[in-house]
Amino acid sequence: MKRTHDTALAIAPPPHEAHGHQTLSAYIQARFEEFSRSQKDVAQYIVDHLDEVAFQTAEELARRANTSSSTVVRFSQALGFEGFPELQGSAREEYRRRHERTGGDHRAAAIVEPLFSLDQSEFETAIAADHLNVEETARKASRTDIEAVIELIASSEKVLIAGTDQMAFFGSYLRHLLMLLDLRAETVASPSQETLARLGRVDENTLVIGLSAGRPHPLVVRAMKLARHRKAKTVAITDATLSEVAKLASVKLYYSSNSPAYVRSHTALLSMIQALAYGVYARDAEQYADRIKAFRLK
């Protein structure tokens, strides 16, 4: 039955045939709500990691998107391609056009000494990818959105940070940074009685921050939906622009998580969290300075 559902969308023509010169990313985003849950995982990864998809095998893409290679193939067919190689060809074309448009903007950067030599070790390759992730995150970040999040954090009576599994670490760290500034912050990391009690206290004076990587955990989605229902302020920090958490947030921040390793990279997320906390601190550095100094002396 699942196979039938996954292939039910295969009647659509490829993007270049359906809408002139429409890009693969735009075509996927336009049809996103039609896809099954597993297909949405593939769609999100393609849109947010086009540079990787252009050169990965179907097996590598499936691993990164937390699905199977057969789902990747069926997703390709659902878009109207014969298979994954044809979809990848479309991804490479979009990737090439992007670089042609932006090539002039990076001429100055081209003369900068490369981070590592061409014969990189696995360690150096991972470090280089993180370096690019931080740079891409910084370039794509909207100053308006960043300032809006800083204002929300600083002005809210309480902050509730929702993030499970690996995101729980980053939620806990953000809570630690905010509590150093004497801001009331709590985390939601597991469906425990204590967690449910914290969700029960969400009101219009609460700021709920949802952290997610790839497919969001149901608990984080639940927290964001509850926040909207109770008219609380909402912020999403995610590596997937099509994430359900992002759709439920009033302000969205995106970080790049490309990695040659077997897991996503969260270096840019850590950098963003620290930068947001510093932004709150910088609003009134004199007020916070004595508190930070006292903390260091403990």
Secondary structure, DSSP 8 states (H G I E B T S, - for coil): -HHHHHTTTTTS--HHHHSTT--HHHHHHHTGGGS-HHHHHHHHHHHH-HHHHTT--HHHHHHHTTS-HHHHHHHHHHTT-SSHHHHHHHHHHHHHHHHHHHGGGGHHHHTS--SS-SS--HHHHHHHHHHHHHHHHHHH--HHHHHHHHHHHHH-SEEEEE--THHHHHHHHHHHHHHHTT--EEEE-SS-HHHHHHHHT--TTEEEEEEESSS--HHHHHHHHHHHHTT-EEEEEES-TT-HHHHT-SEEEE-----SSSS---HHHHHHHHHHHHHHHHHTHHHHHHHHHHHHH-
